[in-house]
């Protein structure tokens, strides 16, 4: 097994301890637990981008939550000579119990199952990559908010599992998001490509998105996030005019990350140069873009699970 768990197991829960545990959790802690429940795993770096300002505060609070069994952690094996991988955090038994009690449901209804660990999943790297995309958007939004002349916000971030519940019979995006920057806002489906699938298989996903657009009557842009410039160029040769708004970009953490001017639209009337993510909303004038309404509450056992919490950065831990 190529994973080093820290710690090896979680203690059995005493329900009488839940009120005491809840009293020690800040609103930001509850948000962190919710994100871990929604998105399965987040690295220390990703949690810092979304919730904290500096690494020291991130590590200190996450270690405290781990001691409280609200979260647990593991460090994947990075390979010989590759150095150390970052610590990966997942929801712990106590954290799941706190969320369930807060929302008035059972842990089973919450969908928490510690016996299906993401740590040994073949999808781990893919999941971390998708989450990295959105954590960088959150980071960009937080830095933009420091400028009174600029505004940015991750208005929605739906996981692959949430998307599958809503649209899985037609298409299975890796995520669905809403991003707003200044006066521009875009809804999009994300296809995070790690280079493990053939390009033909990646391109064939357009048929599913065409079926989804026909069923909903909404043209939602599909963004292909690719690991290299060569793979992007080769994929674009296979992407044909399908009536679906498409754009491609290469994985980057430079500059403004996925929010920056890295997206190259595809289509007869598409913009000929790279564009910022939010500006893609105007890239396809021949394909009017509709809006998918946030499907809040359609697949969740409690309304508080329907929308992601507003990210809190300044809460002082108790």
ABEGO torsion letter per residue (X at the ends): XABBBOBABBBBBBAAAAAAAAAABBAAAAAAAAAAAAAGBBBAAAAAAAABABAAAAAAAAAAAAAAGABBBBBBBAEBGAEBBBBBBBBBAAAAAAAAAAAGBBAAAAGBBAABBAAABAAAAAAAAAAAAAAAAAAAAAAAAABAABBBBBABBBBAAAAAAAAAAABBBABBBBBBBEABBBBBBBBBBAGABBAAAAAAAAAAAAAAAAAAGBBBBBBBBBABAAAAAAAAAABBBAGBBBBBBBBBABEAEAABBABBBBEAABBABBBBAAAAAAABAABBBBBBBBABGAABABAAAABBBBBBAABBBX
